[in-house]
């Protein structure tokens, strides 16, 4: 994965892609979810996120209570000790998140050191399967310049929608 190229493309398109996603909150093309599903499948044919790990370098997951118990047990630690060692609590919403980025569990080979027991937020990332897609626009707005797969999905959706539907240009 050429992250430098991704960063350049994401920076170039970020404003337009975010505007497109915001507009989806107001105007949803007919049968849009089918287009999302078809386009997403094509994106995953072109992108292998295991060669990227940019999400692990630039973002942090939210740890749910069951994630905390499972991962702490793996390290033979108590949940409070696990939190103290690796996490911090978000002051705005109280969520438990990584203390540092890149993620402390990211190995030098860009693989997850706790992949089998990773947080549910990591396992579901980049959340393209959330339905209906247009109700998750805020998530994708936040991810479009951090995840090459999300960037590619939204870019392709924008092009398809503007070419095939009466959708105001962004």
C-alpha positions in Angstrom: 0.0 0.0 0.0 1.5 3.3 -1.1 0.4 5.5 1.9 2.1 8.6 0.5 0.0 8.4 -2.7 -3.1 7.8 -0.6 -2.4 10.8 1.5 -2.0 13.0 -1.5 -5.2 11.7 -3.1 -7.2 12.0 0.1 -6.0 15.5 0.7 -6.9 16.5 -2.8 -10.4 15.0 -2.7 -11.2 15.3 1.0 -13.4 18.4 0.8 -15.5 17.1 -2.1 -15.9 13.6 -0.6 -17.0 15.0 2.8 -19.5 17.3 1.0 -20.8 14.3 -0.9 -21.3 12.3 2.3 -23.0 15.2 4.1 -25.4 15.6 1.1 -26.3 11.9 1.6 -28.0 12.9 4.8 -30.4 15.0 2.8 -30.7 13.2 -0.6 -30.4 9.4 -0.9 -30.5 8.0 -4.4 -32.9 5.3 -5.1 -31.5 1.8 -4.5 -28.4 3.4 -3.1 -27.6 0.5 -0.7 -27.3 -1.9 -3.7 -24.8 0.4 -5.2 -22.9 0.6 -1.9 -22.8 -3.2 -1.6 -21.7 -3.7 -5.2 -19.0 -1.0 -5.0 -17.7 -2.1 -1.7 -17.2 -5.7 -3.0 -15.2 -4.2 -5.9 -13.1 -2.1 -3.5 -12.1 -5.1 -1.5 -11.0 -6.8 -4.7 -8.5 -4.0 -5.1 -7.4 -3.3 -1.6 -5.9 -5.6 1.0 -6.1 -3.8 4.4 -3.6 -6.2 5.9 -0.9 -4.5 3.8 -1.8 -1.1 5.2 -2.4 -0.8 8.9 -3.0 2.9 8.5 -6.0 2.8 10.9 -3.7 1.4 13.6 -1.2 4.2 13.0 -3.6 7.1 12.8 -6.7 6.2 14.9 -7.7 4.4 18.0 -10.6 2.0 18.6 -13.1 2.3 21.3 -12.9 -0.6 23.8 -16.2 -2.0 25.0 -16.4 -3.8 28.4 -16.3 -7.2 26.8 -13.1 -6.2 24.8 -11.5 -5.0 28.0 -12.2 -8.3 29.8 -11.1 -10.5 26.9 -7.9 -8.6 26.2 -6.9 -8.2 29.9 -7.5 -11.9 30.4 -5.2 -12.6 27.4 -2.4 -10.7 29.1 -3.3 -12.2 32.5 -4.1 -8.8 33.9 -7.0 -7.2 35.7 -9.1 -4.8 33.6 -8.0 -1.8 35.8 -4.3 -2.8 35.2 -4.9 -3.2 31.5 -6.5 0.3 31.3 -3.7 1.8 33.3 -1.0 0.3 31.1 -2.4 0.9 27.6 -5.6 3.0 27.6 -7.0 6.4 28.5 -10.5 7.6 29.0 -11.9 10.1 26.5 -12.9 13.1 28.5 -15.8 14.0 26.1 -17.7 10.7 26.1 -16.0 8.5 28.6 -14.9 5.8 26.1 -11.8 3.9 26.7 -9.3 4.4 23.8 -5.6 3.7 23.2 -3.2 5.9 25.1 -1.0 6.2 22.1 -1.0 6.1 18.3 0.2 4.1 16.6 -1.5 1.3 18.5 0.7 -0.4 21.1 -0.4 -3.7 19.8 0.8 -3.0 16.2 3.9 -5.1 15.5 6.9 -3.8 13.4 5.6 -5.9 10.4 2.3 -3.8 10.5 0.4 -6.8 11.8 -1.8 -6.7 14.8 -0.3 -8.4 17.8 -3.7 -9.3 19.3 -5.6 -9.9 16.0 -7.5 -12.9 17.3 -8.8 -11.0 20.3 -8.8 -7.4 18.9 -11.5 -4.9 20.0 -14.8 -5.3 18.2 -14.3 -1.7 16.8 -11.1 -3.0 15.0 -12.8 -6.1 13.8 -15.7 -4.1 12.2 -13.5 -1.4 10.8 -13.9 0.4 8.4 -17.6 -0.2 9.0 -18.7 -0.3 5.4 -21.3 -2.9 6.4 -23.3 -0.5 8.5 -26.8 -0.1 7.0 -28.2 2.0 5.7 -24.9 3.5 4.6 -26.2 7.0 4.4 -27.0 7.0 8.2 -23.3 6.4 8.9 -22.0 9.4 6.9 -20.3 11.0 10.0 -18.3 7.8 10.5 -17.2 7.8 6.8 -16.5 11.6 6.9 -14.0 10.8 9.8 -12.5 7.9 8.0 -12.2 9.1 4.4 -8.7 10.5 4.8 -7.5 7.8 7.2 -8.6 4.6 5.5 -7.7 3.9 1.8 -10.6 1.5 1.5 -13.1 4.1 2.7 -11.6 6.7 0.5 -11.8 4.5 -2.6 -15.4 3.4 -1.7 -16.6 7.0 -1.3 -14.8 8.2 -4.4 -16.3 5.5 -6.5 -19.8 6.1 -5.0 -19.6 9.8 -5.7 -18.6 9.2 -9.3 -21.4 6.6 -9.8 -24.0 8.7 -8.2 -23.1 11.9 -10.0 -23.0 10.0 -13.4 -26.2 8.0 -12.9 -28.5 10.0 -10.7 -29.9 13.5 -10.5 -27.6 14.4 -7.6 -26.2 17.9 -7.1 -22.5 18.0 -7.8 -20.1 18.4 -4.9 
